[in-house]
Amino acid sequence: MGEVEDLRARIGELERKVEILFSHTGAVDRKKVAVDAPPPSSEVEALMAAGKTTKAAKLYQKQTGAGMAETMAALEKLSHPG
């Protein structure tokens, strides 16, 4: 087996193991969740800009009805745009 094929096989095995870990721990892929998360209001954005993450999270949940994973994904997207 060549080096490229060996690396592809190793990556495939790592991806399989990560999927197992996600499914057994209940972890979520925040980037994937953030795609479907409702956009934050300007009030939430202002709280995040002021470093008031907990207040921003509570307000976001109140305004959108989002769960914790969706909330954290949306706020992380604000913190690290792009």
mmCIF file of the N, C-alpha and C atoms, coordinates in Angstrom:
data_MODEL
# 
_entry.id   MODEL 
# 
loop_
_atom_site.group_PDB 
_atom_site.id 
_atom_site.type_symbol 
_atom_site.label_atom_id 
_atom_site.label_alt_id 
_atom_site.label_comp_id 
_atom_site.label_asym_id 
_atom_site.label_entity_id 
_atom_site.label_seq_id 
_atom_site.pdbx_PDB_ins_code 
_atom_site.Cartn_x 
_atom_site.Cartn_y 
_atom_site.Cartn_z 
_atom_site.occupancy 
_atom_site.B_iso_or_equiv 
_atom_site.pdbx_formal_charge 
_atom_site.auth_seq_id 
_atom_site.auth_comp_id 
_atom_site.auth_asym_id 
_atom_site.auth_atom_id 
_atom_site.pdbx_PDB_model_num 
ATOM 1   N N  . MET A 1 1  ? 0.864   -1.185 0.000  1.00 0.00 ? 1  MET A N  1 
ATOM 2   C CA . MET A 1 1  ? 0.000   0.000  0.000  1.00 0.00 ? 1  MET A CA 1 
ATOM 3   C C  . MET A 1 1  ? 0.901   1.236  0.000  1.00 0.00 ? 1  MET A C  1 
ATOM 4   N N  . GLY A 1 2  ? 0.583   2.199  -0.822 1.00 0.00 ? 2  GLY A N  1 
ATOM 5   C CA . GLY A 1 2  ? 1.361   3.423  -0.898 1.00 0.00 ? 2  GLY A CA 1 
ATOM 6   C C  . GLY A 1 2  ? 1.081   4.338  0.284  1.00 0.00 ? 2  GLY A C  1 
ATOM 7   N N  . GLU A 1 3  ? 1.898   5.333  0.409  1.00 0.00 ? 3  GLU A N  1 
ATOM 8   C CA . GLU A 1 3  ? 1.769   6.273  1.530  1.00 0.00 ? 3  GLU A CA 1 
ATOM 9   C C  . GLU A 1 3  ? 0.425   6.994  1.517  1.00 0.00 ? 3  GLU A C  1 
ATOM 10  N N  . VAL A 1 4  ? -0.032  7.440  0.357  1.00 0.00 ? 4  VAL A N  1 
ATOM 11  C CA . VAL A 1 4  ? -1.308  8.155  0.253  1.00 0.00 ? 4  VAL A CA 1 
ATOM 12  C C  . VAL A 1 4  ? -2.463  7.244  0.656  1.00 0.00 ? 4  VAL A C  1 
ATOM 13  N N  . GLU A 1 5  ? -2.448  6.012  0.161  1.00 0.00 ? 5  GLU A N  1 
ATOM 14  C CA . GLU A 1 5  ? -3.511  5.066  0.510  1.00 0.00 ? 5  GLU A CA 1 
ATOM 15  C C  . GLU A 1 5  ? -3.505  4.765  2.005  1.00 0.00 ? 5  GLU A C  1 
ATOM 16  N N  . ASP A 1 6  ? -2.301  4.646  2.571  1.00 0.00 ? 6  ASP A N  1 
ATOM 17  C CA . ASP A 1 6  ? -2.167  4.400  4.008  1.00 0.00 ? 6  ASP A CA 1 
ATOM 18  C C  . ASP A 1 6  ? -2.761  5.559  4.811  1.00 0.00 ? 6  ASP A C  1 
ATOM 19  N N  . LEU A 1 7  ? -2.461  6.782  4.387  1.00 0.00 ? 7  LEU A N  1 
ATOM 20  C CA . LEU A 1 7  ? -2.996  7.961  5.079  1.00 0.00 ? 7  LEU A CA 1 
ATOM 21  C C  . LEU A 1 7  ? -4.517  8.026  4.952  1.00 0.00 ? 7  LEU A C  1 
ATOM 22  N N  . ARG A 1 8  ? -5.035  7.714  3.772  1.00 0.00 ? 8  ARG A N  1 
ATOM 23  C CA . ARG A 1 8  ? -6.491  7.708  3.586  1.00 0.00 ? 8  ARG A CA 1 
ATOM 24  C C  . ARG A 1 8  ? -7.156  6.677  4.501  1.00 0.00 ? 8  ARG A C  1 
ATOM 25  N N  . ALA A 1 9  ? -6.557  5.524  4.610  1.00 0.00 ? 9  ALA A N  1 
ATOM 26  C CA . ALA A 1 9  ? -7.103  4.482  5.485  1.00 0.00 ? 9  ALA A CA 1 
ATOM 27  C C  . ALA A 1 9  ? -7.076  4.933  6.945  1.00 0.00 ? 9  ALA A C  1 
ATOM 28  N N  . ARG A 1 10 ? -5.991  5.571  7.345  1.00 0.00 ? 10 ARG A N  1 
ATOM 29  C CA . ARG A 1 10 ? -5.881  6.058  8.730  1.00 0.00 ? 10 ARG A CA 1 
ATOM 30  C C  . ARG A 1 10 ? -6.906  7.152  9.005  1.00 0.00 ? 10 ARG A C  1 
ATOM 31  N N  . ILE A 1 11 ? -7.098  8.055  8.044  1.00 0.00 ? 11 ILE A N  1 
ATOM 32  C CA . ILE A 1 11 ? -8.094  9.125  8.204  1.00 0.00 ? 11 ILE A CA 1 
ATOM 33  C C  . ILE A 1 11 ? -9.486  8.527  8.299  1.00 0.00 ? 11 ILE A C  1 
ATOM 34  N N  . GLY A 1 12 ? -9.776  7.553  7.453  1.00 0.00 ? 12 GLY A N  1 
ATOM 35  C CA . GLY A 1 12 ? -11.079 6.886  7.508  1.00 0.00 ? 12 GLY A CA 1 
ATOM 36  C C  . GLY A 1 12 ? -11.329 6.255  8.862  1.00 0.00 ? 12 GLY A C  1 
ATOM 37  N N  . GLU A 1 13 ? -10.325 5.600  9.412  1.00 0.00 ? 13 GLU A N  1 
ATOM 38  C CA . GLU A 1 13 ? -10.462 4.974  10.732 1.00 0.00 ? 13 GLU A CA 1 
ATOM 39  C C  . GLU A 1 13 ? -10.655 6.028  11.824 1.00 0.00 ? 13 GLU A C  1 
ATOM 40  N N  . LEU A 1 14 ? -9.925  7.132  11.742 1.00 0.00 ? 14 LEU A N  1 
ATOM 41  C CA . LEU A 1 14 ? -10.098 8.212  12.721 1.00 0.00 ? 14 LEU A CA 1 
ATOM 42  C C  . LEU A 1 14 ? -11.494 8.817  12.633 1.00 0.00 ? 14 LEU A C  1 
ATOM 43  N N  . GLU A 1 15 ? -11.986 9.029  11.424 1.00 0.00 ? 15 GLU A N  1 
ATOM 44  C CA . GLU A 1 15 ? -13.343 9.558  11.255 1.00 0.00 ? 15 GLU A CA 1 
ATOM 45  C C  . GLU A 1 15 ? -14.380 8.613  11.847 1.00 0.00 ? 15 GLU A C  1 
ATOM 46  N N  . ARG A 1 16 ? -14.189 7.314  11.647 1.00 0.00 ? 16 ARG A N  1 
ATOM 47  C CA . ARG A 1 16 ? -15.105 6.316  12.214 1.00 0.00 ? 16 ARG A CA 1 
ATOM 48  C C  . ARG A 1 16 ? -15.096 6.379  13.740 1.00 0.00 ? 16 ARG A C  1 
ATOM 49  N N  . LYS A 1 17 ? -13.921 6.488  14.327 1.00 0.00 ? 17 LYS A N  1 
ATOM 50  C CA . LYS A 1 17 ? -13.798 6.536  15.784 1.00 0.00 ? 17 LYS A CA 1 
ATOM 51  C C  . LYS A 1 17 ? -14.408 7.822  16.349 1.00 0.00 ? 17 LYS A C  1 
ATOM 52  N N  . VAL A 1 18 ? -14.208 8.948  15.671 1.00 0.00 ? 18 VAL A N  1 
ATOM 53  C CA . VAL A 1 18 ? -14.794 10.211 16.122 1.00 0.00 ? 18 VAL A CA 1 
ATOM 54  C C  . VAL A 1 18 ? -16.317 10.117 16.096 1.00 0.00 ? 18 VAL A C  1 
ATOM 55  N N  . GLU A 1 19 ? -16.856 9.532  15.042 1.00 0.00 ? 19 GLU A N  1 
ATOM 56  C CA . GLU A 1 19 ? -18.308 9.359  14.948 1.00 0.00 ? 19 GLU A CA 1 
ATOM 57  C C  . GLU A 1 19 ? -18.838 8.515  16.112 1.00 0.00 ? 19 GLU A C  1 
ATOM 58  N N  . ILE A 1 20 ? -18.123 7.477  16.460 1.00 0.00 ? 20 ILE A N  1 
ATOM 59  C CA . ILE A 1 20 ? -18.515 6.638  17.599 1.00 0.00 ? 20 ILE A CA 1 
ATOM 60  C C  . ILE A 1 20 ? -18.485 7.455  18.883 1.00 0.00 ? 20 ILE A C  1 
ATOM 61  N N  . LEU A 1 21 ? -17.425 8.239  19.075 1.00 0.00 ? 21 LEU A N  1 
ATOM 62  C CA . LEU A 1 21 ? -17.329 9.071  20.276 1.00 0.00 ? 21 LEU A CA 1 
ATOM 63  C C  . LEU A 1 21 ? -18.482 10.071 20.346 1.00 0.00 ? 21 LEU A C  1 
ATOM 64  N N  . PHE A 1 22 ? -18.796 10.724 19.233 1.00 0.00 ? 22 PHE A N  1 
ATOM 65  C CA . PHE A 1 22 ? -19.904 11.679 19.205 1.00 0.00 ? 22 PHE A CA 1 
ATOM 66  C C  . PHE A 1 22 ? -21.210 10.984 19.559 1.00 0.00 ? 22 PHE A C  1 
ATOM 67  N N  . SER A 1 23 ? -21.449 9.821  18.997 1.00 0.00 ? 23 SER A N  1 
ATOM 68  C CA . SER A 1 23 ? -22.723 9.141  19.235 1.00 0.00 ? 23 SER A CA 1 
ATOM 69  C C  . SER A 1 23 ? -22.838 8.620  20.665 1.00 0.00 ? 23 SER A C  1 
ATOM 70  N N  . HIS A 1 24 ? -21.737 8.222  21.269 1.00 0.00 ? 24 HIS A N  1 
ATOM 71  C CA . HIS A 1 24 ? -21.790 7.677  22.630 1.00 0.00 ? 24 HIS A CA 1 
ATOM 72  C C  . HIS A 1 24 ? -21.758 8.741  23.728 1.00 0.00 ? 24 HIS A C  1 
ATOM 73  N N  . THR A 1 25 ? -21.230 9.901  23.429 1.00 0.00 ? 25 THR A N  1 
ATOM 74  C CA . THR A 1 25 ? -21.126 10.938 24.458 1.00 0.00 ? 25 THR A CA 1 
ATOM 75  C C  . THR A 1 25 ? -22.222 11.984 24.359 1.00 0.00 ? 25 THR A C  1 
ATOM 76  N N  . GLY A 1 26 ? -22.927 12.005 23.244 1.00 0.00 ? 26 GLY A N  1 
ATOM 77  C CA . GLY A 1 26 ? -23.954 13.030 23.055 1.00 0.00 ? 26 GLY A CA 1 
ATOM 78  C C  . GLY A 1 26 ? -23.372 14.357 22.612 1.00 0.00 ? 26 GLY A C  1 
ATOM 79  N N  . ALA A 1 27 ? -22.081 14.362 22.289 1.00 0.00 ? 27 ALA A N  1 
ATOM 80  C CA . ALA A 1 27 ? -21.441 15.594 21.828 1.00 0.00 ? 27 ALA A CA 1 
ATOM 81  C C  . ALA A 1 27 ? -22.043 15.998 20.483 1.00 0.00 ? 27 ALA A C  1 
ATOM 82  N N  . VAL A 1 28 ? -21.988 17.275 20.215 1.00 0.00 ? 28 VAL A N  1 
ATOM 83  C CA . VAL A 1 28 ? -22.515 17.779 18.946 1.00 0.00 ? 28 VAL A CA 1 
ATOM 84  C C  . VAL A 1 28 ? -21.440 18.536 18.192 1.00 0.00 ? 28 VAL A C  1 
ATOM 85  N N  . ASP A 1 29 ? -21.594 18.566 16.902 1.00 0.00 ? 29 ASP A N  1 
ATOM 86  C CA . ASP A 1 29 ? -20.704 19.327 16.041 1.00 0.00 ? 29 ASP A CA 1 
ATOM 87  C C  . ASP A 1 29 ? -21.257 20.747 15.971 1.00 0.00 ? 29 ASP A C  1 
ATOM 88  N N  . ARG A 1 30 ? -20.668 21.663 16.698 1.00 0.00 ? 30 ARG A N  1 
ATOM 89  C CA . ARG A 1 30 ? -21.216 23.022 16.791 1.00 0.00 ? 30 ARG A CA 1 
ATOM 90  C C  . ARG A 1 30 ? -21.275 23.735 15.451 1.00 0.00 ? 30 ARG A C  1 
ATOM 91  N N  . LYS A 1 31 ? -20.309 23.498 14.592 1.00 0.00 ? 31 LYS A N  1 
ATOM 92  C CA . LYS A 1 31 ? -20.339 24.146 13.280 1.00 0.00 ? 31 LYS A CA 1 
ATOM 93  C C  . LYS A 1 31 ? -21.552 23.678 12.481 1.00 0.00 ? 31 LYS A C  1 
ATOM 94  N N  . LYS A 1 32 ? -21.840 22.394 12.577 1.00 0.00 ? 32 LYS A N  1 
ATOM 95  C CA . LYS A 1 32 ? -22.998 21.840 11.865 1.00 0.00 ? 32 LYS A CA 1 
ATOM 96  C C  . LYS A 1 32 ? -24.293 22.387 12.449 1.00 0.00 ? 32 LYS A C  1 
ATOM 97  N N  . VAL A 1 33 ? -24.370 22.472 13.761 1.00 0.00 ? 33 VAL A N  1 
ATOM 98  C CA . VAL A 1 33 ? -25.562 22.985 14.444 1.00 0.00 ? 33 VAL A CA 1 
ATOM 99  C C  . VAL A 1 33 ? -25.735 24.473 14.156 1.00 0.00 ? 33 VAL A C  1 
ATOM 100 N N  . ALA A 1 34 ? -24.640 25.219 14.100 1.00 0.00 ? 34 ALA A N  1 
ATOM 101 C CA . ALA A 1 34 ? -24.706 26.668 13.891 1.00 0.00 ? 34 ALA A CA 1 
ATOM 102 C C  . ALA A 1 34 ? -25.325 27.031 12.551 1.00 0.00 ? 34 ALA A C  1 
ATOM 103 N N  . VAL A 1 35 ? -25.200 26.157 11.582 1.00 0.00 ? 35 VAL A N  1 
ATOM 104 C CA . VAL A 1 35 ? -25.770 26.431 10.262 1.00 0.00 ? 35 VAL A CA 1 
ATOM 105 C C  . VAL A 1 35 ? -27.280 26.630 10.347 1.00 0.00 ? 35 VAL A C  1 
ATOM 106 N N  . ASP A 1 36 ? -27.947 25.839 11.188 1.00 0.00 ? 36 ASP A N  1 
ATOM 107 C CA . ASP A 1 36 ? -29.400 25.893 11.318 1.00 0.00 ? 36 ASP A CA 1 
ATOM 108 C C  . ASP A 1 36 ? -29.874 26.771 12.474 1.00 0.00 ? 36 ASP A C  1 
ATOM 109 N N  . ALA A 1 37 ? -28.953 27.310 13.246 1.00 0.00 ? 37 ALA A N  1 
ATOM 110 C CA . ALA A 1 37 ? -29.331 28.116 14.404 1.00 0.00 ? 37 ALA A CA 1 
ATOM 111 C C  . ALA A 1 37 ? -29.948 29.442 13.956 1.00 0.00 ? 37 ALA A C  1 
ATOM 112 N N  . PRO A 1 38 ? -31.025 29.874 14.658 1.00 0.00 ? 38 PRO A N  1 
ATOM 113 C CA . PRO A 1 38 ? -31.610 31.177 14.322 1.00 0.00 ? 38 PRO A CA 1 
ATOM 114 C C  . PRO A 1 38 ? -30.581 32.291 14.523 1.00 0.00 ? 38 PRO A C  1 
ATOM 115 N N  . PRO A 1 39 ? -30.630 33.318 13.711 1.00 0.00 ? 39 PRO A N  1 
ATOM 116 C CA . PRO A 1 39 ? -29.664 34.407 13.873 1.00 0.00 ? 39 PRO A CA 1 
ATOM 117 C C  . PRO A 1 39 ? -29.896 35.162 15.181 1.00 0.00 ? 39 PRO A C  1 
ATOM 118 N N  . PRO A 1 40 ? -28.839 35.601 15.835 1.00 0.00 ? 40 PRO A N  1 
ATOM 119 C CA . PRO A 1 40 ? -28.988 36.339 17.089 1.00 0.00 ? 40 PRO A CA 1 
ATOM 120 C C  . PRO A 1 40 ? -29.482 37.760 16.833 1.00 0.00 ? 40 PRO A C  1 
ATOM 121 N N  . SER A 1 41 ? -30.193 38.271 17.809 1.00 0.00 ? 41 SER A N  1 
ATOM 122 C CA . SER A 1 41 ? -30.683 39.647 17.721 1.00 0.00 ? 41 SER A CA 1 
ATOM 123 C C  . SER A 1 41 ? -29.531 40.618 17.966 1.00 0.00 ? 41 SER A C  1 
ATOM 124 N N  . SER A 1 42 ? -29.765 41.875 17.676 1.00 0.00 ? 42 SER A N  1 
ATOM 125 C CA . SER A 1 42 ? -28.736 42.892 17.925 1.00 0.00 ? 42 SER A CA 1 
ATOM 126 C C  . SER A 1 42 ? -28.462 43.016 19.418 1.00 0.00 ? 42 SER A C  1 
ATOM 127 N N  . GLU A 1 43 ? -29.480 42.733 20.248 1.00 0.00 ? 43 GLU A N  1 
ATOM 128 C CA . GLU A 1 43 ? -29.271 42.770 21.709 1.00 0.00 ? 43 GLU A CA 1 
ATOM 129 C C  . GLU A 1 43 ? -28.289 41.685 22.139 1.00 0.00 ? 43 GLU A C  1 
ATOM 130 N N  . VAL A 1 44 ? -28.442 40.493 21.577 1.00 0.00 ? 44 VAL A N  1 
ATOM 131 C CA . VAL A 1 44 ? -27.535 39.387 21.898 1.00 0.00 ? 44 VAL A CA 1 
ATOM 132 C C  . VAL A 1 44 ? -26.131 39.718 21.402 1.00 0.00 ? 44 VAL A C  1 
ATOM 133 N N  . GLU A 1 45 ? -26.044 40.263 20.203 1.00 0.00 ? 45 GLU A N  1 
ATOM 134 C CA . GLU A 1 45 ? -24.740 40.650 19.660 1.00 0.00 ? 45 GLU A CA 1 
ATOM 135 C C  . GLU A 1 45 ? -24.054 41.681 20.556 1.00 0.00 ? 45 GLU A C  1 
ATOM 136 N N  . ALA A 1 46 ? -24.825 42.645 21.065 1.00 0.00 ? 46 ALA A N  1 
ATOM 137 C CA . ALA A 1 46 ? -24.259 43.684 21.935 1.00 0.00 ? 46 ALA A CA 1 
ATOM 138 C C  . ALA A 1 46 ? -23.755 43.078 23.247 1.00 0.00 ? 46 ALA A C  1 
ATOM 139 N N  . LEU A 1 47 ? -24.504 42.137 23.806 1.00 0.00 ? 47 LEU A N  1 
ATOM 140 C CA . LEU A 1 47 ? -24.067 41.471 25.034 1.00 0.00 ? 47 LEU A CA 1 
ATOM 141 C C  . LEU A 1 47 ? -22.780 40.688 24.801 1.00 0.00 ? 47 LEU A C  1 
ATOM 142 N N  . MET A 1 48 ? -22.696 40.011 23.669 1.00 0.00 ? 48 MET A N  1 
ATOM 143 C CA . MET A 1 48 ? -21.474 39.266 23.350 1.00 0.00 ? 48 MET A CA 1 
ATOM 144 C C  . MET A 1 48 ? -20.293 40.217 23.176 1.00 0.00 ? 48 MET A C  1 
ATOM 145 N N  . ALA A 1 49 ? -20.516 41.320 22.511 1.00 0.00 ? 49 ALA A N  1 
ATOM 146 C CA . ALA A 1 49 ? -19.450 42.302 22.294 1.00 0.00 ? 49 ALA A CA 1 
ATOM 147 C C  . ALA A 1 49 ? -18.955 42.876 23.616 1.00 0.00 ? 49 ALA A C  1 
ATOM 148 N N  . ALA A 1 50 ? -19.858 42.945 24.595 1.00 0.00 ? 50 ALA A N  1 
ATOM 149 C CA . ALA A 1 50 ? -19.494 43.464 25.915 1.00 0.00 ? 50 ALA A CA 1 
ATOM 150 C C  . ALA A 1 50 ? -18.913 42.374 26.822 1.00 0.00 ? 50 ALA A C  1 
ATOM 151 N N  . GLY A 1 51 ? -18.781 41.141 26.281 1.00 0.00 ? 51 GLY A N  1 
ATOM 152 C CA . GLY A 1 51 ? -18.210 40.051 27.071 1.00 0.00 ? 51 GLY A CA 1 
ATOM 153 C C  . GLY A 1 51 ? -19.183 39.419 28.046 1.00 0.00 ? 51 GLY A C  1 
ATOM 154 N N  . LYS A 1 52 ? -20.469 39.651 27.862 1.00 0.00 ? 52 LYS A N  1 
ATOM 155 C CA . LYS A 1 52 ? -21.490 39.119 28.768 1.00 0.00 ? 52 LYS A CA 1 
ATOM 156 C C  . LYS A 1 52 ? -22.136 37.876 28.137 1.00 0.00 ? 52 LYS A C  1 
ATOM 157 N N  . THR A 1 53 ? -21.329 36.822 28.037 1.00 0.00 ? 53 THR A N  1 
ATOM 158 C CA . THR A 1 53 ? -21.736 35.610 27.344 1.00 0.00 ? 53 THR A CA 1 
ATOM 159 C C  . THR A 1 53 ? -22.929 34.928 28.003 1.00 0.00 ? 53 THR A C  1 
ATOM 160 N N  . THR A 1 54 ? -22.943 34.844 29.322 1.00 0.00 ? 54 THR A N  1 
ATOM 161 C CA . THR A 1 54 ? -24.039 34.164 30.012 1.00 0.00 ? 54 THR A CA 1 
ATOM 162 C C  . THR A 1 54 ? -25.356 34.890 29.779 1.00 0.00 ? 54 THR A C  1 
ATOM 163 N N  . LYS A 1 55 ? -25.347 36.201 29.901 1.00 0.00 ? 55 LYS A N  1 
ATOM 164 C CA . LYS A 1 55 ? -26.561 36.980 29.646 1.00 0.00 ? 55 LYS A CA 1 
ATOM 165 C C  . LYS A 1 55 ? -26.990 36.855 28.188 1.00 0.00 ? 55 LYS A C  1 
ATOM 166 N N  . ALA A 1 56 ? -26.015 36.849 27.280 1.00 0.00 ? 56 ALA A N  1 
ATOM 167 C CA . ALA A 1 56 ? -26.314 36.700 25.857 1.00 0.00 ? 56 ALA A CA 1 
ATOM 168 C C  . ALA A 1 56 ? -26.960 35.345 25.588 1.00 0.00 ? 56 ALA A C  1 
ATOM 169 N N  . ALA A 1 57 ? -26.434 34.304 26.216 1.00 0.00 ? 57 ALA A N  1 
ATOM 170 C CA . ALA A 1 57 ? -26.971 32.954 26.028 1.00 0.00 ? 57 ALA A CA 1 
ATOM 171 C C  . ALA A 1 57 ? -28.410 32.865 26.547 1.00 0.00 ? 57 ALA A C  1 
ATOM 172 N N  . LYS A 1 58 ? -28.642 33.400 27.718 1.00 0.00 ? 58 LYS A N  1 
ATOM 173 C CA . LYS A 1 58 ? -29.999 33.364 28.291 1.00 0.00 ? 58 LYS A CA 1 
ATOM 174 C C  . LYS A 1 58 ? -30.986 34.133 27.417 1.00 0.00 ? 58 LYS A C  1 
ATOM 175 N N  . LEU A 1 59 ? -30.583 35.296 26.934 1.00 0.00 ? 59 LEU A N  1 
ATOM 176 C CA . LEU A 1 59 ? -31.458 36.100 26.088 1.00 0.00 ? 59 LEU A CA 1 
ATOM 177 C C  . LEU A 1 59 ? -31.707 35.391 24.752 1.00 0.00 ? 59 LEU A C  1 
ATOM 178 N N  . TYR A 1 60 ? -30.667 34.815 24.176 1.00 0.00 ? 60 TYR A N  1 
ATOM 179 C CA . TYR A 1 60 ? -30.808 34.092 22.915 1.00 0.00 ? 60 TYR A CA 1 
ATOM 180 C C  . TYR A 1 60 ? -31.806 32.948 23.073 1.00 0.00 ? 60 TYR A C  1 
ATOM 181 N N  . GLN A 1 61 ? -31.675 32.198 24.154 1.00 0.00 ? 61 GLN A N  1 
ATOM 182 C CA . GLN A 1 61 ? -32.593 31.083 24.390 1.00 0.00 ? 61 GLN A CA 1 
ATOM 183 C C  . GLN A 1 61 ? -34.021 31.584 24.575 1.00 0.00 ? 61 GLN A C  1 
ATOM 184 N N  . LYS A 1 62 ? -34.175 32.664 25.306 1.00 0.00 ? 62 LYS A N  1 
ATOM 185 C CA . LYS A 1 62 ? -35.507 33.220 25.542 1.00 0.00 ? 62 LYS A CA 1 
ATOM 186 C C  . LYS A 1 62 ? -36.127 33.688 24.217 1.00 0.00 ? 62 LYS A C  1 
ATOM 187 N N  . GLN A 1 63 ? -35.329 34.331 23.381 1.00 0.00 ? 63 GLN A N  1 
ATOM 188 C CA . GLN A 1 63 ? -35.840 34.879 22.127 1.00 0.00 ? 63 GLN A CA 1 
ATOM 189 C C  . GLN A 1 63 ? -36.114 33.808 21.071 1.00 0.00 ? 63 GLN A C  1 
ATOM 190 N N  . THR A 1 64 ? -35.315 32.754 21.053 1.00 0.00 ? 64 THR A N  1 
ATOM 191 C CA . THR A 1 64 ? -35.407 31.770 19.973 1.00 0.00 ? 64 THR A CA 1 
ATOM 192 C C  . THR A 1 64 ? -35.982 30.417 20.380 1.00 0.00 ? 64 THR A C  1 
ATOM 193 N N  . GLY A 1 65 ? -35.960 30.124 21.671 1.00 0.00 ? 65 GLY A N  1 
ATOM 194 C CA . GLY A 1 65 ? -36.384 28.799 22.120 1.00 0.00 ? 65 GLY A CA 1 
ATOM 195 C C  . GLY A 1 65 ? -35.335 27.731 21.853 1.00 0.00 ? 65 GLY A C  1 
ATOM 196 N N  . ALA A 1 66 ? -34.133 28.143 21.530 1.00 0.00 ? 66 ALA A N  1 
ATOM 197 C CA . ALA A 1 66 ? -33.045 27.214 21.201 1.00 0.00 ? 66 ALA A CA 1 
ATOM 198 C C  . ALA A 1 66 ? -32.586 26.460 22.442 1.00 0.00 ? 66 ALA A C  1 
ATOM 199 N N  . GLY A 1 67 ? -32.060 25.263 22.212 1.00 0.00 ? 67 GLY A N  1 
ATOM 200 C CA . GLY A 1 67 ? -31.440 24.480 23.269 1.00 0.00 ? 67 GLY A CA 1 
ATOM 201 C C  . GLY A 1 67 ? -30.019 24.949 23.510 1.00 0.00 ? 67 GLY A C  1 
ATOM 202 N N  . MET A 1 68 ? -29.364 24.324 24.468 1.00 0.00 ? 68 MET A N  1 
ATOM 203 C CA . MET A 1 68 ? -28.013 24.747 24.841 1.00 0.00 ? 68 MET A CA 1 
ATOM 204 C C  . MET A 1 68 ? -27.015 24.555 23.696 1.00 0.00 ? 68 MET A C  1 
ATOM 205 N N  . ALA A 1 69 ? -27.060 23.431 23.009 1.00 0.00 ? 69 ALA A N  1 
ATOM 206 C CA . ALA A 1 69 ? -26.100 23.189 21.933 1.00 0.00 ? 69 ALA A CA 1 
ATOM 207 C C  . ALA A 1 69 ? -26.260 24.221 20.818 1.00 0.00 ? 69 ALA A C  1 
ATOM 208 N N  . GLU A 1 70 ? -27.494 24.485 20.438 1.00 0.00 ? 70 GLU A N  1 
ATOM 209 C CA . GLU A 1 70 ? -27.757 25.457 19.385 1.00 0.00 ? 70 GLU A CA 1 
ATOM 210 C C  . GLU A 1 70 ? -27.335 26.862 19.830 1.00 0.00 ? 70 GLU A C  1 
ATOM 211 N N  . THR A 1 71 ? -27.599 27.184 21.081 1.00 0.00 ? 71 THR A N  1 
ATOM 212 C CA . THR A 1 71 ? -27.217 28.484 21.624 1.00 0.00 ? 71 THR A CA 1 
ATOM 213 C C  . THR A 1 71 ? -25.706 28.662 21.602 1.00 0.00 ? 71 THR A C  1 
ATOM 214 N N  . MET A 1 72 ? -24.992 27.684 22.107 1.00 0.00 ? 72 MET A N  1 
ATOM 215 C CA . MET A 1 72 ? -23.534 27.787 22.154 1.00 0.00 ? 72 MET A CA 1 
ATOM 216 C C  . MET A 1 72 ? -22.946 27.863 20.742 1.00 0.00 ? 72 MET A C  1 
ATOM 217 N N  . ALA A 1 73 ? -23.544 27.138 19.804 1.00 0.00 ? 73 ALA A N  1 
ATOM 218 C CA . ALA A 1 73 ? -23.074 27.183 18.424 1.00 0.00 ? 73 ALA A CA 1 
ATOM 219 C C  . ALA A 1 73 ? -23.272 28.572 17.831 1.00 0.00 ? 73 ALA A C  1 
ATOM 220 N N  . ALA A 1 74 ? -24.443 29.152 18.071 1.00 0.00 ? 74 ALA A N  1 
ATOM 221 C CA . ALA A 1 74 ? -24.735 30.487 17.528 1.00 0.00 ? 74 ALA A CA 1 
ATOM 222 C C  . ALA A 1 74 ? -23.815 31.538 18.140 1.00 0.00 ? 74 ALA A C  1 
ATOM 223 N N  . LEU A 1 75 ? -23.591 31.452 19.447 1.00 0.00 ? 75 LEU A N  1 
ATOM 224 C CA . LEU A 1 75 ? -22.724 32.422 20.111 1.00 0.00 ? 75 LEU A CA 1 
ATOM 225 C C  . LEU A 1 75 ? -21.262 32.239 19.709 1.00 0.00 ? 75 LEU A C  1 
ATOM 226 N N  . GLU A 1 76 ? -20.864 31.004 19.524 1.00 0.00 ? 76 GLU A N  1 
ATOM 227 C CA . GLU A 1 76 ? -19.494 30.760 19.070 1.00 0.00 ? 76 GLU A CA 1 
ATOM 228 C C  . GLU A 1 76 ? -19.292 31.334 17.668 1.00 0.00 ? 76 GLU A C  1 
ATOM 229 N N  . LYS A 1 77 ? -20.323 31.224 16.843 1.00 0.00 ? 77 LYS A N  1 
ATOM 230 C CA . LYS A 1 77 ? -20.268 31.778 15.497 1.00 0.00 ? 77 LYS A CA 1 
ATOM 231 C C  . LYS A 1 77 ? -20.076 33.299 15.563 1.00 0.00 ? 77 LYS A C  1 
ATOM 232 N N  . LEU A 1 78 ? -20.708 33.945 16.563 1.00 0.00 ? 78 LEU A N  1 
ATOM 233 C CA . LEU A 1 78 ? -20.523 35.387 16.758 1.00 0.00 ? 78 LEU A CA 1 
ATOM 234 C C  . LEU A 1 78 ? -19.090 35.703 17.194 1.00 0.00 ? 78 LEU A C  1 
ATOM 235 N N  . SER A 1 79 ? -18.563 34.869 18.068 1.00 0.00 ? 79 SER A N  1 
ATOM 236 C CA . SER A 1 79 ? -17.224 35.093 18.595 1.00 0.00 ? 79 SER A CA 1 
ATOM 237 C C  . SER A 1 79 ? -16.138 34.850 17.566 1.00 0.00 ? 79 SER A C  1 
ATOM 238 N N  . HIS A 1 80 ? -16.412 33.935 16.643 1.00 0.00 ? 80 HIS A N  1 
ATOM 239 C CA . HIS A 1 80 ? -15.419 33.557 15.626 1.00 0.00 ? 80 HIS A CA 1 
ATOM 240 C C  . HIS A 1 80 ? -16.072 33.544 14.259 1.00 0.00 ? 80 HIS A C  1 
ATOM 241 N N  . PRO A 1 81 ? -16.423 34.694 13.732 1.00 0.00 ? 81 PRO A N  1 
ATOM 242 C CA . PRO A 1 81 ? -17.090 34.717 12.423 1.00 0.00 ? 81 PRO A CA 1 
ATOM 243 C C  . PRO A 1 81 ? -16.167 34.200 11.315 1.00 0.00 ? 81 PRO A C  1 
ATOM 244 N N  . GLY A 1 82 ? -16.828 33.618 10.308 1.00 0.00 ? 82 GLY A N  1 
ATOM 245 C CA . GLY A 1 82 ? -16.047 33.130 9.159  1.00 0.00 ? 82 GLY A CA 1 
ATOM 246 C C  . GLY A 1 82 ? -15.726 31.755 9.283  1.00 0.00 ? 82 GLY A C  1 
# 
